[in-house]
């Protein structure tokens, strides 16, 4: 009889713990604001009407798809043709931050008075985070 009382006590304690954990989870979900889903590769189309340099890569006028190489390598950007059949190149960058987020991807160019212009930054949509592209030393 002593064993069965101990078993019941253990079962009730376990059930109580499960109910408390479930109640906590419901409260946490109700209080936490919904986070916006973020695409892992940030695939973004860029159309240019003049030659543009990105790192050591020069793109001719046309449309391109920019995407992050991997979630584990967030500073590596792969560039493809707009139909994604042709790989154009890979460029390196470093994390960049901005104070105001935009709903769209933002590309910032450095006007140098000569062609090709340099693409300096790519900021992700609805995010304060982006990439500052790295250039070889002159």
N, C-alpha and C positions, 0 to 999 in steps of 0.2 A: 504494500500500500504506500509506503514511503517513496518508492521509486516512481510510481504513477503520479504522485503529487508533484515531485520534482520535474517530471517530464511535462506536465501541464504548465507549471510555472515557466519553464524554459520556452515552451511553445507560445505562451501568452506574451512573454517578453520579446520574442522574435517578431511576433505579429505587431506588437506595439511599436517596435523600431521601424518596421516596414511602413506602418501607417504614418508615423511621424515624418519619415523621409519623403513619402509621397506628398504629404501636406506641405512640407518645405519646398519641394520641387514645384508644386502648383503655385505657391506664393511667389517664388523666385521668377517663374515664367510670367506671372501677371504683373510684376513690378518692373522687370527689365524691359527697356525699350527694344523694339524689334530692330535688329541689325540688318543693314542692306547687304544682300549677297554680293560678293566681289568675285568677278571672274578670275580664274587662276592665271591666265596668260595675257589678259588685257588686250586681246586682239583688236587692233585699231587700223583703219584705213587712212592713208595720207596720200593726197594727190598734190603733186608739185608741177609748176609750169616753167621751172628753170633748174639748172643743175644744183644739187645740194650735197654738201659733204657732211658725213656723219662718221666721226672717228677718222679712220684711214680709208673709208669707203665713200665713193662718189656715185650718187644716183642721178640718172638722166631724167628729164621730165617724164612724168607718168604717174601711175597709181601703184601704191605698195601697201602691204599688210605688215604692221609691226606687231610682234608678240614677244612676251617674256619667254626665255628659253625653258625655264623650270622654276617651280616655286622654291627649290633649294638653291637656285642660282639667280636671285632676283635682279642682279645687275648686268645680266647678259640679255641682249635683245637680238632676236632673229628677224630678218627682213625678207619677205617673199613678194613675188609678183602678186597682183590683185587677185588672180585666179588661184593662187597658192600652188601652182605647178612648178614654178621656177624659184629656186633659192637664190636670193641676191647677195646675202652676206650676213655676217655677225658683227656686232659692235658691243663694246664694253662701256659701262657707265658706273656711276655711283649714286647712292640715294640722295635725293633732293627733296626739300620740303617747301611748301608755300603756305601763306596765311589764309588765303581764300580758295575754297574748292569750287570747281565749275562742274556743271552737269555733263559736259563733253570732255573728251581728251583735248589737251592743250599742247601745242607745239610752239616753242619759242626759238626763233632764229637770231643769229648774230649777223647783222648787216655789216659787211666788210667793204662795200664799195667795189667789189670785184666778184666775179663768179669763180667757183661756186660759193654760195653762202654757207655758213655752218649752222647745223641744227644743234642747239645747245641743250634744250630741255624737252622732255616729254612727260607731262603730268597726266595721271590716270583720271578717268571720269569719277566725279563725286568723291574725290580723295585729295588729301593734302600732300600725298606722297607721289614722287615721280623719279625720273632718271635724269641726271646731268651727264651728258655724253663726254667721254674722255678723248682727247686728241693727242697725237704724237708730239713730242717736243720739237720746236723749230730749230 
